[in-house]
Amino acid sequence: MNRAGGARVVVAAFAFASALGLPPAAAQDGGKAPKPAPLDADLAPEREILKEARSDSRNLKPDELPPIKSPVYLGGVEAPGMDNGEWVIGVVIGGKALAYPVNLLNYHEIVVDTVEGVPFLVCW
C-alpha cells in the first residue's frame, strides 16, 4: 500500500470517530489506546454480595442439600413416585444399567455411588 492510501484510511477513521463524538485513539494518552474498564466494574464488591446472600432466608446454607451416599435400588414399577414419563439420569457401567430419578435429584442434587468397583458421581 502506498503512503497516500494509508493516510486516507487514518483520516476516514478520524472522521468516523468524530461523527460519533468519540476522541480518536491516537489523541488519548500520547497515542496509547485507552484501557478498558474491568469486566466486573459494575458489580458490587464480593463482601456485599456474600452479606446479602447470607441474610436472605430463602437462600440455602452450605451443605444444606445432603448428597445421597448409599442409594437403594428398586425396580421402576416398585419405586414410589415413579411413573412411565418420569425423567431420569442413567448410567451404564460394566453392563449394569442404573437410573436416578430427576424428581429425587431436585432435593439432593448429588449421588455418590459405586458399581462393580467403579466409583462415580451423579450431579444434577
Backbone as CSV, one residue per row, in Angstrom:
resi,resn,N_x,N_y,N_z,CA_x,CA_y,CA_z,C_x,C_y,C_z
1,MET,0.859,-1.169,0.000,0.000,0.000,0.000,0.900,1.226,0.000
2,ASN,0.510,2.214,-0.775,1.319,3.424,-0.795,0.966,4.311,0.398
3,ARG,1.817,5.259,0.642,1.664,6.132,1.807,0.402,6.980,1.720
4,ALA,0.019,7.404,0.560,-1.177,8.228,0.412,-2.426,7.414,0.747
5,GLY,-2.448,6.150,0.355,-3.596,5.292,0.664,-3.743,5.091,2.161
6,GLY,-2.615,4.916,2.875,-2.662,4.753,4.320,-3.174,5.995,5.011
7,ALA,-2.817,7.163,4.513,-3.257,8.418,5.114,-4.768,8.578,4.956
8,ARG,-5.316,8.141,3.846,-6.766,8.246,3.650,-7.522,7.369,4.648
9,VAL,-6.997,6.203,4.959,-7.651,5.303,5.910,-7.673,5.946,7.292
10,VAL,-6.559,6.531,7.724,-6.487,7.173,9.033,-7.441,8.353,9.096
11,VAL,-7.482,9.174,8.036,-8.378,10.321,8.010,-9.825,9.855,8.059
12,ALA,-10.165,8.777,7.350,-11.526,8.256,7.353,-11.892,7.768,8.756
13,ALA,-10.991,7.090,9.434,-11.254,6.605,10.794,-11.445,7.780,11.741
14,PHE,-10.622,8.817,11.609,-10.734,10.004,12.449,-12.082,10.688,12.213
15,ALA,-12.508,10.795,10.955,-13.774,11.443,10.627,-14.938,10.630,11.194
16,PHE,-14.871,9.298,11.134,-15.927,8.441,11.662,-16.013,8.597,13.177
17,ALA,-14.873,8.586,13.872,-14.855,8.744,15.324,-15.389,10.122,15.713
18,SER,-15.043,11.139,14.955,-15.531,12.487,15.248,-17.033,12.568,15.076
19,ALA,-17.571,11.899,14.050,-19.009,11.919,13.812,-19.767,11.273,14.965
20,LEU,-19.168,10.295,15.617,-19.799,9.630,16.756,-19.554,10.366,18.064
21,GLY,-18.734,11.410,18.022,-18.419,12.141,19.243,-17.353,11.453,20.076
22,LEU,-16.593,10.562,19.455,-15.542,9.852,20.177,-14.194,10.483,19.882
23,PRO,-13.331,10.609,20.884,-11.988,11.102,20.595,-11.198,10.011,19.884
24,PRO,-10.359,10.373,18.944,-9.556,9.348,18.267,-8.578,8.722,19.242
25,ALA,-8.335,7.412,19.085,-7.462,6.676,19.999,-6.051,7.250,20.007
26,ALA,-5.592,7.749,18.862,-4.223,8.265,18.792,-4.050,9.526,19.625
27,ALA,-5.134,10.257,19.890,-5.025,11.509,20.639,-5.070,11.288,22.147
28,GLN,-5.425,10.112,22.593,-5.537,9.842,24.024,-4.217,9.306,24.566
29,ASP,-3.837,9.727,25.735,-2.647,9.237,26.438,-1.409,9.211,25.550
30,GLY,-1.199,10.285,24.800,0.006,10.377,23.978,0.069,9.326,22.897
31,GLY,-1.051,8.956,22.333,-1.047,7.989,21.245,-1.338,6.574,21.696
32,LYS,-1.492,6.333,23.018,-1.791,4.988,23.504,-3.301,4.807,23.558
33,ALA,-3.759,3.582,23.302,-5.192,3.283,23.366,-5.642,3.294,24.823
34,PRO,-6.876,3.712,25.094,-7.363,3.740,26.477,-7.525,2.327,27.029
35,LYS,-7.360,2.192,28.336,-7.544,0.892,28.979,-9.031,0.671,29.193
36,PRO,-9.519,-0.511,28.836,-10.947,-0.779,29.057,-11.237,-0.942,30.548
37,ALA,-12.464,-0.663,30.940,-12.874,-0.852,32.332,-12.881,-2.347,32.635
38,PRO,-12.595,-2.730,33.870,-12.661,-4.158,34.225,-14.061,-4.698,33.948
39,LEU,-14.149,-5.989,33.623,-15.429,-6.596,33.292,-16.416,-6.542,34.447
40,ASP,-15.917,-6.556,35.683,-16.804,-6.558,36.843,-16.930,-5.182,37.490
41,ALA,-16.639,-4.128,36.751,-16.643,-2.774,37.314,-18.020,-2.366,37.826
42,ASP,-19.080,-2.901,37.233,-20.418,-2.504,37.653,-21.020,-3.443,38.707
43,LEU,-20.259,-4.425,39.188,-20.754,-5.353,40.202,-20.406,-4.876,41.596
44,ALA,-21.238,-5.259,42.553,-20.962,-4.928,43.950,-19.752,-5.736,44.433
45,PRO,-19.023,-5.225,45.414,-17.890,-5.980,45.948,-18.357,-7.330,46.517
46,GLU,-17.451,-8.287,46.506,-17.780,-9.652,46.946,-18.364,-9.676,48.356
47,ARG,-17.820,-8.882,49.270,-18.314,-8.904,50.658,-19.780,-8.480,50.736
48,GLU,-20.199,-7.542,49.881,-21.604,-7.123,49.866,-22.499,-8.221,49.315
49,ILE,-22.033,-8.901,48.291,-22.809,-9.988,47.700,-22.986,-11.104,48.722
50,LEU,-21.907,-11.479,49.412,-21.987,-12.552,50.408,-22.869,-12.149,51.588
51,LYS,-22.786,-10.896,52.029,-23.613,-10.429,53.147,-25.091,-10.540,52.770
52,GLU,-25.435,-10.114,51.569,-26.826,-10.195,51.128,-27.274,-11.647,50.997
53,ALA,-26.419,-12.513,50.464,-26.770,-13.921,50.288,-27.017,-14.600,51.629
54,ARG,-26.192,-14.287,52.626,-26.345,-14.910,53.943,-27.566,-14.378,54.694
55,SER,-27.950,-13.134,54.439,-29.054,-12.537,55.183,-30.422,-12.922,54.624
56,ASP,-30.485,-13.438,53.420,-31.760,-13.796,52.808,-32.129,-15.218,53.202
57,SER,-33.214,-15.378,53.935,-33.611,-16.687,54.441,-34.020,-17.655,53.329
58,ARG,-34.277,-17.137,52.129,-34.652,-18.020,51.010,-33.455,-18.761,50.435
59,ASN,-32.248,-18.283,50.689,-31.054,-18.903,50.137,-30.645,-20.103,50.978
60,LEU,-30.140,-21.123,50.306,-29.657,-22.301,51.011,-28.319,-22.011,51.670
61,LYS,-28.101,-22.635,52.795,-26.825,-22.511,53.504,-25.884,-23.608,53.006
62,PRO,-24.575,-23.473,53.237,-23.640,-24.521,52.813,-24.027,-25.880,53.404
63,ASP,-23.913,-26.907,52.605,-24.202,-28.298,52.993,-25.670,-28.522,53.355
64,GLU,-26.562,-27.670,52.886,-27.975,-27.829,53.192,-28.644,-28.896,52.322
65,LEU,-28.076,-29.209,51.179,-28.591,-30.280,50.333,-27.691,-31.507,50.518
66,PRO,-28.115,-32.460,51.334,-27.248,-33.609,51.594,-27.172,-34.529,50.376
67,PRO,-25.974,-34.947,50.007,-25.854,-35.893,48.890,-26.346,-37.271,49.310
68,ILE,-26.763,-38.060,48.344,-27.130,-39.456,48.589,-25.841,-40.256,48.465
69,LYS,-25.439,-40.934,49.539,-24.159,-41.655,49.525,-24.316,-43.161,49.418
70,SER,-25.451,-43.696,49.779,-25.688,-45.137,49.670,-27.084,-45.366,49.095
71,PRO,-27.241,-45.203,47.792,-28.574,-45.336,47.212,-29.101,-46.765,47.314
72,VAL,-30.415,-46.866,47.437,-31.101,-48.156,47.444,-31.813,-48.267,46.104
73,TYR,-31.664,-49.408,45.450,-32.220,-49.574,44.115,-33.502,-50.387,44.158
74,LEU,-34.496,-49.906,43.434,-35.761,-50.606,43.260,-36.068,-50.644,41.766
75,GLY,-36.913,-51.552,41.380,-37.381,-51.580,40.004,-38.280,-50.374,39.759
76,GLY,-38.413,-49.968,38.525,-39.218,-48.796,38.197,-40.668,-48.928,38.624
77,VAL,-41.198,-50.136,38.609,-42.591,-50.355,38.992,-42.755,-50.245,40.510
78,GLU,-41.763,-50.731,41.262,-41.854,-50.726,42.728,-41.497,-49.384,43.356
79,ALA,-40.782,-48.545,42.660,-40.301,-47.284,43.241,-41.462,-46.320,43.451
80,PRO,-41.590,-45.765,44.675,-42.681,-44.821,44.907,-42.465,-43.515,44.139
81,GLY,-43.551,-42.987,43.607,-43.480,-41.709,42.894,-42.975,-41.809,41.471
82,MET,-42.723,-43.007,40.986,-42.231,-43.162,39.608,-43.396,-43.515,38.694
83,ASP,-43.412,-42.893,37.526,-44.379,-43.274,36.507,-43.650,-43.420,35.181
84,ASN,-44.357,-43.819,34.157,-43.722,-44.081,32.857,-43.070,-42.848,32.246
85,GLY,-43.543,-41.657,32.573,-42.994,-40.433,31.991,-41.928,-39.765,32.842
86,GLU,-41.478,-40.443,33.897,-40.506,-39.846,34.825,-39.148,-39.650,34.150
87,TRP,-38.551,-38.477,34.348,-37.215,-38.205,33.815,-36.184,-38.819,34.751
88,VAL,-35.120,-39.360,34.159,-34.042,-39.962,34.944,-32.700,-39.587,34.330
89,ILE,-31.661,-39.690,35.129,-30.292,-39.645,34.622,-29.796,-41.075,34.693
90,GLY,-29.377,-41.604,33.576,-28.985,-43.004,33.504,-27.490,-43.178,33.361
91,VAL,-27.022,-44.325,33.835,-25.616,-44.675,33.707,-25.530,-46.177,33.447
92,VAL,-24.597,-46.569,32.604,-24.339,-47.984,32.349,-22.869,-48.213,32.622
93,ILE,-22.593,-49.105,33.581,-21.209,-49.432,33.927,-21.081,-50.948,33.950
94,GLY,-20.174,-51.446,33.132,-19.917,-52.890,33.097,-21.155,-53.725,32.826
95,GLY,-22.069,-53.243,32.012,-23.264,-53.998,31.686,-24.403,-53.817,32.672
96,LYS,-24.206,-53.055,33.737,-25.266,-52.785,34.706,-25.816,-51.383,34.453
97,ALA,-27.125,-51.298,34.212,-27.778,-50.019,33.937,-28.510,-49.546,35.182
98,LEU,-28.328,-48.284,35.522,-28.990,-47.680,36.670,-29.639,-46.374,36.240
99,ALA,-30.708,-46.014,36.935,-31.406,-44.760,36.640,-31.632,-44.012,37.945
100,TYR,-31.342,-42.713,37.930,-31.511,-41.850,39.098,-32.611,-40.847,38.761
101,PRO,-33.767,-40.917,39.450,-34.892,-40.041,39.107,-34.585,-38.568,39.359
102,VAL,-34.919,-37.746,38.384,-34.689,-36.310,38.483,-35.517,-35.712,39.623
103,ASN,-36.727,-36.233,39.866,-37.538,-35.665,40.949,-36.866,-35.860,42.308
104,LEU,-36.072,-36.896,42.482,-35.308,-37.092,43.712,-34.042,-36.225,43.714
105,LEU,-33.422,-36.095,42.542,-32.203,-35.273,42.441,-32.500,-33.789,42.649
106,ASN,-33.732,-33.361,42.446,-34.089,-31.970,42.714,-33.888,-31.615,44.180
107,TYR,-33.968,-32.596,45.072,-33.820,-32.351,46.508,-32.428,-32.667,47.036
108,HIS,-31.664,-33.460,46.308,-30.336,-33.865,46.785,-29.209,-33.387,45.876
109,GLU,-29.447,-33.332,44.599,-28.528,-32.850,43.560,-27.320,-33.735,43.311
110,ILE,-26.867,-34.499,44.291,-25.653,-35.297,44.120,-25.884,-36.715,44.639
111,VAL,-25.429,-37.701,43.868,-25.409,-39.094,44.305,-23.974,-39.582,44.162
112,VAL,-23.433,-40.111,45.243,-22.105,-40.725,45.220,-22.341,-42.231,45.248
113,ASP,-21.836,-42.938,44.252,-22.163,-44.353,44.125,-20.954,-45.131,43.624
114,THR,-21.030,-46.447,43.758,-20.012,-47.357,43.236,-20.733,-48.539,42.617
115,VAL,-20.381,-48.869,41.388,-20.958,-50.014,40.705,-19.811,-50.860,40.183
116,GLU,-19.820,-52.142,40.562,-18.785,-53.091,40.142,-17.386,-52.542,40.405
117,GLY,-17.216,-51.901,41.568,-15.920,-51.372,41.964,-15.534,-50.055,41.315
118,VAL,-16.424,-49.467,40.518,-16.142,-48.202,39.840,-16.880,-47.084,40.568
119,PRO,-16.156,-46.192,41.253,-16.827,-45.072,41.911,-17.200,-43.995,40.890
120,PHE,-18.346,-43.361,41.101,-18.766,-42.290,40.207,-19.698,-41.356,40.950
121,LEU,-19.956,-40.224,40.336,-20.789,-39.171,40.926,-21.857,-38.785,39.912
122,VAL,-23.098,-38.718,40.368,-24.191,-38.220,39.545,-24.526,-36.842,40.100
123,CYS,-24.515,-35.839,39.239,-24.752,-34.464,39.683,-25.852,-33.847,38.849
124,TRP,-26.815,-33.200,39.503,-27.945,-32.555,38.827,-27.930,-31.088,39.115
